[in-house]
Amino acid sequence: MIRSTVAVLAGTLLAACGASTAPDQQAALNNKVDLRHLVETEVAGNGIERYPLEGVEIPTPSDAQSRYELLRQRRTAGDTIIAILRQQRGDRFVYARTEVDCARNLFHVVGVADTRAHVETNVAHDGPLRSTEGLPLRQELSRFICARASAT
């Protein structure tokens, strides 16, 4: 339910802004979660966090409008990494639970929510792990997550 809502909202927002392109429309059709614009959807919180958490800021030159933070990461039995991210833009914020395969440069989103607690259980599976090639924001996030995982 959330997955299709997020995809439709992302496509609608892009279309309303007149910035819709064929790749963006294709992403919406494939139910991909658009991390760059997720904070603009109804999933995002309104700036009132009951328990704000401090994470480690992730440098994201491809999205200078937002601040991305890594809140938590853990390695799975399948040797992928589950990472909890927070995107903040202005007074809006959203959380994403992602999975990264560092060895094969693969990434996908498995949950999104307006709170840290809900992102652990909400589902926004945007398809199987897939290449980050041609997706600068996902490449930046993946590189940072993988670098931190290999340092521990």
NUVO-131818 format. One record per residue (C-alpha): x, y, z; residue in three letters. Coordinates in steps of 0.25 Angstrom, whole numbers, padded with zeros to 4 digits, always signed. Example, Ala and Ser with C-alpha at 12.3 -4.5 7.8 and 13.67 -1.06 7.14 Angstrom:
BEGIN
+0049-0018+0031ala;+0055-0004+0029ser;
REM end
This chain:
BEGIN
+0000+0000+0000met;+0011+0010+0004ile;+0020+0006-0007arg;+0009+0009-0018ser;+0005+0022-0011thr;+0020+0027-0010val;+0022+0024-0025ala;+0009+0031-0029val;+0012+0043-0020leu;+0026+0044-0026ala;+0021+0043-0040gly;+0010+0053-0037thr;+0019+0063-0030leu;+0029+0062-0042leu;+0018+0064-0052ala;+0012+0076-0044ala;+0026+0083-0044cys;+0027+0081-0059gly;+0040+0073-0056ala;+0035+0059-0061ser;+0044+0052-0070thr;+0043+0038-0076ala;+0053+0032-0065pro;+0045+0038-0054asp;+0032+0032-0060gln;+0038+0019-0062gln;+0043+0019-0047ala;+0029+0021-0043ala;+0023+0010-0051leu;+0034+0001-0046asn;+0030+0004-0031asn;+0044+0010-0028lys;+0045+0019-0016val;+0050+0032-0020asp;+0059+0036-0008leu;+0063+0049-0014arg;+0048+0054-0013his;+0043+0045-0002leu;+0043+0057+0008val;+0033+0064-0001glu;+0022+0052+0000thr;+0012+0050+0011glu;+0021+0039+0017val;+0030+0050+0023ala;+0028+0056+0037gly;+0024+0070+0039asn;+0037+0074+0047gly;+0032+0070+0061ile;+0041+0058+0065glu;+0037+0053+0079arg;+0051+0046+0081tyr;+0061+0053+0071pro;+0073+0044+0068leu;+0086+0049+0064glu;+0093+0041+0053gly;+0105+0043+0045val;+0104+0052+0033glu;+0106+0046+0019ile;+0112+0055+0009pro;+0102+0056-0003thr;+0107+0066-0013pro;+0096+0061-0023ser;+0085+0066-0013asp;+0090+0079-0007ala;+0076+0083-0002gln;+0075+0071+0007ser;+0083+0066+0019arg;+0084+0051+0020tyr;+0089+0044+0033glu;+0092+0029+0035leu;+0086+0026+0048leu;+0089+0011+0049arg;+0094+0000+0041gln;+0095-0015+0043arg;+0101-0027+0035arg;+0091-0038+0031thr;+0093-0053+0030ala;+0094-0051+0015gly;+0105-0041+0016asp;+0097-0029+0012thr;+0096-0017+0021ile;+0083-0012+0026ile;+0084+0003+0028ala;+0074+0013+0035ile;+0075+0027+0028leu;+0068+0040+0031arg;+0066+0051+0021gln;+0063+0065+0025gln;+0059+0077+0017arg;+0055+0089+0025gly;+0045+0085+0036asp;+0041+0072+0029arg;+0048+0059+0030phe;+0046+0044+0026val;+0053+0031+0030tyr;+0057+0020+0020ala;+0062+0006+0023arg;+0071+0002+0012thr;+0079-0011+0008glu;+0092-0010+0002val;+0101-0021-0005asp;+0115-0015-0004cys;+0122-0026-0012ala;+0113-0024-0024arg;+0109-0009-0023asn;+0094-0012-0021leu;+0084-0004-0013phe;+0069-0004-0010his;+0059+0002-0001val;+0051-0007+0008val;+0044+0002+0017gly;+0040+0017+0019val;+0033+0024+0030ala;+0031+0037+0037asp;+0037+0032+0050thr;+0050+0024+0054arg;+0041+0013+0060ala;+0032+0012+0049his;+0043+0010+0038val;+0047-0003+0044glu;+0033-0009+0042thr;+0027-0001+0030asn;+0029-0007+0016val;+0033+0000+0004ala;+0040-0010-0004his;+0044-0004-0017asp;+0048-0017-0024gly;+0061-0026-0023pro;+0075-0021-0020leu;+0079-0014-0033arg;+0091-0006-0038ser;+0094+0008-0033thr;+0100+0012-0047glu;+0094+0025-0052gly;+0088+0028-0039leu;+0097+0038-0032pro;+0090+0039-0019leu;+0089+0024-0017arg;+0104+0023-0021gln;+0107+0033-0010glu;+0099+0027+0001leu;+0104+0013-0003ser;+0119+0017-0003arg;+0117+0024+0011phe;+0110+0012+0017ile;+0120+0002+0011cys;+0132+0010+0016ala;+0126+0010+0030arg;+0123-0005+0030ala;+0137-0008+0025ser;+0143+0001+0036ala;+0136-0007+0047thr;
REM end
